[in-house]
Amino acid sequence: MRVAVYYANDDIRLKEEPRPVVGDGEILIRVEASGICGTDCLEWYRIHRVPLVLGHEIAGVIVEAGRSVKRYMAGDRISVSHHVPCGECRFCKAGHETVCDTLRKTNFDPGGFSEFVRVPKINVDKGVYALPKNVSFEEATFIEPLACVLRAQRLANFRKGRSVLVIGSGISGLLHIQLARITGASRVFATDIAEFRLKSACKFGADYALAADEYSPEWLKGVNGGLLADFVIIAAGANSAFEQGLRSVERGGTVIVFSAAGKGATLPVPINDIFWRNEVTIMSSYAGSPKDHIEALEKIASKKINVYDMITHRLPLGRTDEGFRLVAEAKDSIKVIIEPQK
């Protein structure tokens, strides 16, 4: 089978590898769509482990089910989680499934940028989601990123009637905007460095979208009744985004650190200005739990979240390198999907 092997953001090589052999309790998927995630292009995080076959936002059709697999069969249309929690450890029982040791060790073989993927037994048991007929393979690639967004806003205890500032209007930022809007945000503000993404922010529900180099907390107060944002979601990895976020949260508000930063980045926090007397919460959120994936699929199937119109590029497996370039540049693309069967 063909696989797109990652060596660096600008070095993706198409190769031939043996098709994975399915064992007991496992399934083999023919991958029909695989989304490129921004973290796939986090080169400093990947480079010491290359070569890799990446791709974790996948959807496809089961072509083979191993012995003892009862819930699924060949021909089923599914999405599958690459990481799954054990559900039994102290972290899982405390509602922090995404820091579970098992979740961080599980994966499928080899990765979504390939024609076929073998899904291990634990993933079959805990991370396979049957797709309704009205959910396309392309739309199903959004289940994982939307699950991450749902988890972040749930952990932050997002409440109706609050204002939201989303810093960074890429795929994650736009999903945050849509979710905040349907959940009842009073106003939604967005920033980005790319004009295309600012226009997309407005298209998907932002009341105001401003270039990052023109934004200031004073501007936010001017369009938000003299107040800063109740919830600030940092969905961009630049140091300036983190600094802006900390300066943009209202008293009693919450800053959600959703994006990864550059290697070795630190977060200087002005203690007196931000924390002392202001009761500000700074929190992080990583990945999504199985229940978040189920809720994400429900919101996509019901069309409450519009993911289809976020797709800007569809590329065959042989052009995966072009897809990585588009995502790494973060300019005129939102969602780039690889179609391994083409």
C-alpha positions as CSV (number, residue, x, y, z in Angstrom):
1,M,0.0,0.0,0.0
2,R,1.0,3.6,-0.4
3,V,1.9,5.8,2.6
4,A,3.0,9.4,2.9
5,V,6.1,9.4,5.2
6,Y,6.9,12.5,7.2
7,Y,10.6,13.6,7.6
8,A,10.0,17.3,8.0
9,N,7.3,19.8,7.1
10,D,8.9,20.3,3.7
11,D,9.9,16.6,3.3
12,I,7.0,14.2,2.8
13,R,7.8,11.1,0.8
14,L,5.4,8.7,-0.9
15,K,6.5,5.1,-0.3
16,E,5.2,1.6,-0.6
17,E,4.8,-0.5,2.6
18,P,3.1,-3.9,3.3
19,R,-0.5,-3.7,4.2
20,P,-1.0,-4.3,7.9
21,V,-2.1,-7.7,9.1
22,V,-5.1,-7.8,11.3
23,G,-4.9,-9.7,14.6
24,D,-7.6,-11.0,17.0
25,G,-9.9,-8.2,18.0
26,E,-8.5,-5.8,15.5
27,I,-9.9,-4.2,12.3
28,L,-8.4,-3.0,9.0
29,I,-9.8,0.3,7.6
30,R,-9.6,1.6,4.1
31,V,-8.9,5.3,4.7
32,E,-11.2,7.5,2.7
33,A,-10.4,10.9,4.3
34,S,-7.7,12.0,6.6
35,G,-7.4,15.6,7.9
36,I,-4.1,17.4,8.4
37,C,-4.0,18.8,11.9
38,G,-2.0,21.8,12.9
39,T,-0.1,19.6,15.4
40,D,1.0,17.4,12.5
41,C,3.1,20.4,11.4
42,L,4.6,21.0,14.8
43,E,8.0,20.2,13.5
44,W,10.0,20.6,16.7
45,Y,7.7,18.0,18.3
46,R,8.1,15.5,15.5
47,I,11.6,15.8,14.1
48,H,13.4,13.7,16.6
49,R,11.1,10.7,15.9
50,V,11.1,10.7,12.1
51,P,10.4,8.9,9.8
52,L,6.7,8.9,10.7
53,V,3.3,8.2,9.1
54,L,1.1,10.8,10.6
55,G,-2.6,11.5,10.3
56,H,-5.1,11.0,13.2
57,E,-8.3,12.6,11.9
58,I,-9.5,9.7,9.9
59,A,-12.6,8.1,8.5
60,G,-13.1,5.1,6.2
61,V,-14.6,1.7,5.7
62,I,-13.8,-1.5,7.5
63,V,-12.4,-4.0,5.0
64,E,-11.5,-6.8,7.5
65,A,-12.5,-7.6,11.1
66,G,-10.4,-9.9,13.2
67,R,-11.7,-12.9,15.2
68,S,-13.8,-11.9,18.2
69,V,-14.8,-8.5,16.8
70,K,-18.6,-8.6,17.2
71,R,-19.8,-4.9,17.1
72,Y,-18.4,-4.1,13.6
73,M,-18.1,-5.9,10.3
74,A,-16.6,-5.4,6.8
75,G,-18.4,-2.6,5.0
76,D,-19.1,-0.4,8.1
77,R,-18.4,3.3,7.7
78,I,-16.5,4.5,10.8
79,S,-14.3,7.1,12.4
80,V,-11.7,6.0,14.9
81,S,-9.7,7.6,17.7
82,H,-6.0,7.2,17.5
83,H,-5.6,7.7,21.3
84,V,-8.0,6.1,23.8
85,P,-8.0,6.2,27.7
86,C,-8.1,3.2,29.9
87,G,-11.2,4.4,31.9
88,E,-9.9,2.9,35.1
89,C,-6.9,5.0,36.3
90,R,-7.0,7.9,38.8
91,F,-6.9,10.4,36.0
92,C,-9.8,8.8,34.1
93,K,-11.9,8.5,37.2
94,A,-11.3,12.2,38.0
95,G,-12.5,13.2,34.5
96,H,-9.0,13.8,33.1
97,E,-9.0,11.0,30.6
98,T,-6.8,12.9,28.2
99,V,-3.8,12.7,30.6
100,C,-4.2,9.0,31.0
101,D,-1.0,7.0,30.5
102,T,-2.8,4.5,28.3
103,L,-4.2,7.3,26.0
104,R,-0.7,8.6,25.5
105,K,0.6,5.2,24.5
106,T,-2.2,4.1,22.1
107,N,-2.2,4.7,18.4
108,F,-3.2,3.0,15.2
109,D,-0.9,1.5,12.5
110,P,0.7,3.1,10.6
111,G,-1.2,6.5,10.5
112,G,-4.0,8.2,8.6
113,F,-1.9,9.3,5.6
114,S,-1.9,5.8,4.2
115,E,-4.3,3.7,2.1
116,F,-5.1,1.3,5.0
117,V,-4.9,1.5,8.8
118,R,-4.8,-1.3,11.3
119,V,-6.8,-0.5,14.5
120,P,-5.6,-2.3,17.7
121,K,-8.0,-4.1,19.9
122,I,-8.1,-1.4,22.6
123,N,-9.0,1.3,20.0
124,V,-11.7,-1.0,18.6
125,D,-13.2,-1.4,22.0
126,K,-13.0,2.2,23.1
127,G,-12.6,4.5,20.1
128,V,-14.6,3.5,17.1
129,Y,-17.7,5.5,16.0
130,A,-20.2,4.3,13.4
131,L,-21.0,7.1,10.9
132,P,-24.7,7.9,10.2
133,K,-25.6,8.0,6.5
134,N,-25.8,11.8,6.5
135,V,-22.2,12.3,7.7
136,S,-19.6,12.1,4.9
137,F,-16.1,10.8,5.3
138,E,-14.9,14.4,4.9
139,E,-17.1,15.7,7.7
140,A,-16.1,12.8,9.9
141,T,-12.5,14.0,9.9
142,F,-13.8,16.9,12.1
143,I,-14.9,14.6,14.9
144,E,-11.5,14.6,16.6
145,P,-10.8,18.3,16.4
146,L,-14.4,19.2,17.5
147,A,-14.1,16.8,20.4
148,C,-11.0,18.7,21.6
149,V,-12.9,22.0,21.3
150,L,-16.0,20.6,23.2
151,R,-13.8,19.4,26.0
152,A,-12.0,22.7,26.4
153,Q,-15.2,24.7,26.7
154,R,-16.8,22.1,29.0
155,L,-13.8,22.1,31.3
156,A,-13.8,25.9,31.3
157,N,-17.5,25.8,32.4
158,F,-18.6,28.1,29.5
159,R,-21.9,29.7,30.3
160,K,-24.5,31.4,28.2
161,G,-24.5,35.2,28.0
162,R,-20.7,35.6,28.3
163,S,-18.3,37.2,25.9
164,V,-15.6,35.2,24.1
165,L,-12.3,36.3,22.5
166,V,-10.7,33.7,20.2
167,I,-7.1,34.4,19.4
168,G,-6.2,32.5,16.2
169,S,-8.9,31.7,13.5
170,G,-7.6,28.5,12.0
171,I,-9.6,25.3,12.2
172,S,-9.6,25.1,16.0
173,G,-10.4,28.8,16.4
174,L,-13.3,28.6,14.0
175,L,-14.7,25.5,15.8
176,H,-14.5,27.4,19.1
177,I,-16.3,30.4,17.5
178,Q,-19.1,28.2,16.2
179,L,-19.5,26.3,19.5
180,A,-19.5,29.5,21.6
181,R,-22.1,31.0,19.3
182,I,-24.5,28.0,19.5
183,T,-24.0,27.7,23.2
184,G,-25.2,31.3,23.7
185,A,-22.2,33.6,23.8
186,S,-23.3,37.3,24.1
187,R,-20.5,38.4,21.7
188,V,-17.7,36.6,20.0
189,F,-14.5,38.4,18.9
190,A,-11.6,36.9,16.9
191,T,-8.1,37.8,15.7
192,D,-5.7,36.3,13.2
193,I,-2.8,37.4,11.1
194,A,-4.3,36.2,7.8
195,E,-7.1,38.2,6.0
196,F,-8.7,35.0,4.6
197,R,-9.1,33.6,8.1
198,L,-10.5,36.8,9.5
199,K,-13.2,36.7,6.9
200,S,-13.8,33.0,7.8
201,A,-14.2,34.0,11.4
202,C,-17.0,36.4,10.6
203,K,-18.6,33.8,8.3
204,F,-18.7,31.2,11.1
205,G,-20.1,33.4,13.8
206,A,-17.7,36.1,15.1
207,D,-19.2,39.5,15.7
208,Y,-15.9,41.2,15.1
209,A,-12.6,40.0,13.6
210,L,-9.5,42.1,13.8
211,A,-5.9,41.6,12.5
212,A,-3.7,40.5,15.4
213,D,-1.3,43.4,14.8
214,E,-4.1,45.9,15.1
215,Y,-5.8,44.3,18.1
216,S,-5.5,45.7,21.7
217,P,-7.4,45.2,24.9
218,E,-8.5,48.8,24.6
219,W,-10.1,48.0,21.2
220,L,-11.9,45.1,22.9
221,K,-13.3,47.3,25.6
222,G,-14.4,49.7,23.0
223,V,-16.6,47.2,21.2
224,N,-17.6,45.2,24.3
225,G,-19.3,47.8,26.5
226,G,-16.1,48.8,28.3
227,L,-15.3,45.2,29.3
228,L,-12.6,42.7,28.5
229,A,-13.6,39.1,27.5
230,D,-15.2,36.7,30.0
231,F,-13.5,33.8,28.1
232,V,-10.3,34.1,26.2
233,I,-9.3,31.1,24.0
234,I,-5.7,31.0,22.8
235,A,-5.8,29.0,19.5
236,A,-2.5,30.3,18.1
237,G,1.0,29.3,19.0
238,A,2.8,32.7,18.8
239,N,4.2,34.2,22.1
240,S,2.3,37.4,21.3
241,A,-1.0,35.4,21.2
242,F,-0.4,34.2,24.8
243,E,0.6,37.7,26.0
244,Q,-2.5,39.3,24.3
245,G,-4.7,36.6,25.9
246,L,-3.5,37.3,29.4
247,R,-4.2,41.1,28.9
248,S,-7.6,40.5,27.5
249,V,-9.5,38.6,30.2
250,E,-12.0,40.3,32.4
251,R,-12.1,40.0,36.2
252,G,-13.5,36.6,37.2
253,G,-12.8,35.4,33.6
254,T,-11.0,32.4,32.2
255,V,-8.1,32.0,29.8
256,I,-8.0,28.7,27.9
257,V,-4.6,27.8,26.6
258,F,-5.6,25.6,23.7
259,S,-2.7,25.8,21.3
260,A,0.9,24.4,21.6
261,A,3.6,27.0,21.5
262,G,7.2,26.9,20.2
263,K,9.8,24.6,21.6
264,G,10.9,25.8,25.0
265,A,8.4,28.6,25.2
266,T,7.5,29.9,28.6
267,L,4.5,31.9,29.8
268,P,5.3,35.0,31.9
269,V,2.3,35.9,34.0
270,P,2.0,39.3,35.6
271,I,0.9,38.2,39.0
272,N,-0.4,41.5,40.4
273,D,-2.1,42.7,37.2
274,I,-3.8,39.4,36.3
275,F,-4.2,37.3,39.5
276,W,-4.2,39.4,42.6
277,R,-7.8,40.6,43.3
278,N,-9.0,39.6,39.9
279,E,-9.8,35.9,40.3
280,V,-8.7,35.0,36.8
281,T,-8.4,31.3,35.9
282,I,-5.7,30.2,33.4
283,M,-6.3,26.6,32.3
284,S,-5.2,24.2,29.6
285,S,-7.1,21.5,27.7
286,Y,-5.7,18.7,25.7
287,A,-7.4,16.3,23.3
288,G,-10.9,14.8,23.8
289,S,-12.4,11.9,25.7
290,P,-14.6,9.2,24.1
291,K,-17.7,11.1,25.3
292,D,-16.4,14.2,23.7
293,H,-16.0,12.3,20.4
294,I,-19.6,11.0,20.6
295,E,-20.9,14.5,21.3
296,A,-18.9,15.9,18.4
297,L,-20.3,13.3,16.0
298,E,-23.9,14.2,17.2
299,K,-23.3,17.9,16.6
300,I,-21.9,17.2,13.1
301,A,-24.7,14.8,12.2
302,S,-27.4,17.3,13.4
303,K,-25.6,20.1,11.4
304,K,-25.5,22.2,14.6
305,I,-21.8,22.8,13.7
306,N,-21.1,23.5,10.1
307,V,-17.8,21.7,9.2
308,Y,-18.4,21.0,5.5
309,D,-17.9,24.7,4.6
310,M,-14.6,24.8,6.5
311,I,-13.0,22.4,3.9
312,T,-10.8,24.5,1.6
313,H,-8.6,21.8,0.0
314,R,-9.0,18.1,-1.0
315,L,-5.8,16.4,-2.1
316,P,-4.8,12.9,-3.2
317,L,-2.2,11.0,-1.1
318,G,0.6,11.9,-3.6
319,R,0.1,15.6,-2.8
320,T,0.3,15.3,1.0
321,D,3.5,17.5,0.8
322,E,1.4,20.3,-0.7
323,G,-1.2,19.8,2.1
324,F,1.5,20.2,4.8
325,R,2.8,23.3,3.1
326,L,-0.7,24.9,3.1
327,V,-1.3,24.0,6.8
328,A,2.2,25.2,7.9
329,E,1.8,28.5,6.1
330,A,-1.6,29.1,7.8
331,K,-2.7,31.7,5.2
332,D,-5.3,30.7,2.6
333,S,-6.5,27.4,4.0
334,I,-8.7,26.2,6.8
335,K,-9.2,22.5,6.5
336,V,-7.0,20.4,4.2
337,I,-8.1,16.8,3.7
338,I,-6.0,14.0,2.2
339,E,-7.9,11.4,0.2
340,P,-5.6,8.3,0.3
341,Q,-7.6,6.3,-2.3
342,K,-6.9,8.9,-5.0
